[in-house]
């Protein structure tokens, strides 16, 4: 991942995460697609994957900044809880606590991977300076 440059507004670096969040919200509130095969826990795997990617995309632009926790852990988890609350108001979706658990697990693992990536990038950058 390329580090944010001062010439590019920071908001631009958040666009992939914002776009993914919009897609997740759309998919969570529209009628579920027909799945030809009955795959166990398919829905939970989708929740995990979506929030894994959201946390990862949200965390990478921050490097070692303390705001990384807010952007890549707290906001995705709150977003997942908000989606579950919104699903209570729809006729085509239903809220499930297990969905939120899958969101949280995906968020935490995505954050962990982002920390590993940023640590390796930072280490490589320090080695280039020496």
C-alpha positions as CSV (number, residue, x, y, z in Angstrom):
1,X,0.0,0.0,0.0
2,X,1.3,3.4,-0.9
3,X,1.5,5.9,2.0
4,X,-0.8,8.9,1.7
5,X,1.1,11.8,0.1
6,X,0.7,15.4,1.3
7,X,-0.4,16.5,-2.2
8,X,-3.4,14.2,-2.2
9,X,-6.3,15.1,0.2
10,X,-6.6,12.6,3.0
11,X,-10.3,12.1,2.1
12,X,-9.2,10.5,-1.2
13,X,-7.5,7.7,0.7
14,X,-10.8,6.9,2.5
15,X,-12.9,6.6,-0.7
16,X,-12.4,2.8,-1.1
17,X,-13.6,2.2,2.5
18,X,-16.5,4.6,2.1
19,X,-17.5,2.9,-1.2
20,X,-17.4,-0.5,0.4
21,X,-19.5,0.7,3.3
22,X,-22.1,2.1,0.9
23,X,-22.2,-1.3,-0.9
24,X,-22.5,-3.2,2.4
25,X,-25.4,-1.0,3.5
26,X,-27.1,-1.4,0.1
27,X,-26.7,-5.2,0.2
28,X,-27.8,-5.4,3.9
29,X,-31.1,-3.5,3.3
30,X,-32.2,-4.9,0.0
31,X,-33.9,-8.3,-0.5
32,X,-31.3,-11.1,-0.3
33,X,-30.2,-12.6,-3.6
34,X,-31.3,-16.1,-4.5
35,X,-28.5,-18.6,-3.8
36,X,-28.8,-21.7,-6.0
37,X,-26.9,-23.9,-3.5
38,X,-27.7,-24.1,0.2
39,X,-24.2,-23.4,1.7
40,X,-24.1,-23.6,5.5
41,X,-23.2,-20.3,7.2
42,X,-22.9,-18.5,3.8
43,X,-24.5,-15.4,5.2
44,X,-22.0,-15.3,8.1
45,X,-19.0,-15.8,5.8
46,X,-20.3,-12.8,3.7
47,X,-20.6,-10.7,6.9
48,X,-17.1,-11.7,8.0
49,X,-15.6,-11.0,4.6
50,X,-17.3,-7.6,4.2
51,X,-16.2,-6.3,7.5
52,X,-12.7,-7.8,7.2
53,X,-12.3,-5.8,4.0
54,X,-13.9,-2.7,5.4
55,X,-11.6,-2.7,8.5
56,X,-8.5,-3.4,6.3
57,X,-9.4,-0.6,3.8
58,X,-10.1,1.8,6.7
59,X,-6.9,1.1,8.5
60,X,-4.3,1.1,5.8
61,X,-4.1,4.9,5.1
62,X,-3.4,5.6,8.8
63,X,0.0,3.9,9.2
64,X,0.9,4.3,12.9
65,X,-1.7,7.0,13.8
66,X,-3.8,6.5,16.9
67,X,-6.9,7.3,14.8
68,X,-6.6,3.9,13.3
69,X,-8.5,2.4,16.2
70,X,-11.5,4.7,15.6
71,X,-11.6,4.3,11.8
72,X,-10.9,0.6,11.6
73,X,-12.4,-0.9,14.7
74,X,-15.0,1.3,16.4
75,X,-16.7,2.7,13.3
76,X,-17.0,-0.7,11.5
77,X,-18.5,-2.4,14.6
78,X,-20.9,0.5,15.2
79,X,-21.8,0.4,11.5
80,X,-22.5,-3.3,11.7
81,X,-24.7,-2.7,14.8
82,X,-26.5,0.1,13.0
83,X,-27.2,-2.2,10.0
84,X,-28.7,-4.8,12.3
85,X,-31.0,-2.2,13.8
86,X,-32.0,-1.0,10.4
87,X,-32.8,-4.5,9.4
88,X,-35.4,-4.7,12.1
89,X,-37.4,-2.1,10.2
90,X,-37.3,-3.9,6.8
91,X,-39.7,-6.6,5.6
92,X,-37.1,-8.4,3.6
93,X,-34.3,-8.7,6.2
94,X,-34.1,-9.6,9.8
95,X,-31.5,-8.7,12.4
96,X,-29.4,-11.4,13.9
97,X,-26.9,-11.2,16.7
98,X,-24.8,-13.8,15.0
99,X,-24.4,-11.5,12.0
100,X,-23.0,-8.8,14.3
101,X,-20.6,-11.3,15.8
102,X,-19.4,-12.2,12.3
103,X,-19.0,-8.4,11.6
104,X,-16.9,-8.0,14.8
105,X,-14.7,-11.0,14.1
106,X,-14.1,-9.8,10.5
107,X,-13.3,-6.3,11.8
108,X,-10.8,-7.5,14.4
109,X,-9.0,-9.8,12.0
110,X,-9.0,-7.2,9.3
111,X,-7.5,-4.7,11.8
112,X,-4.9,-7.3,12.8
113,X,-3.8,-7.9,9.2
114,X,-3.7,-4.1,8.6
115,X,-1.4,-3.7,11.6
116,X,0.9,-6.4,10.3
117,X,1.0,-4.8,6.8
118,X,1.7,-1.3,8.2
119,X,4.4,-2.6,10.6
120,X,6.1,-4.4,7.7
121,X,5.9,-1.2,5.5
122,X,7.3,0.9,8.3
123,X,10.1,-1.6,8.9
124,X,11.0,-1.7,5.2
125,X,11.0,2.1,5.1
126,X,13.3,2.3,8.1
127,X,15.7,-0.2,6.5
128,X,15.8,1.9,3.3
129,X,16.7,5.0,5.3
130,X,19.6,3.3,6.9
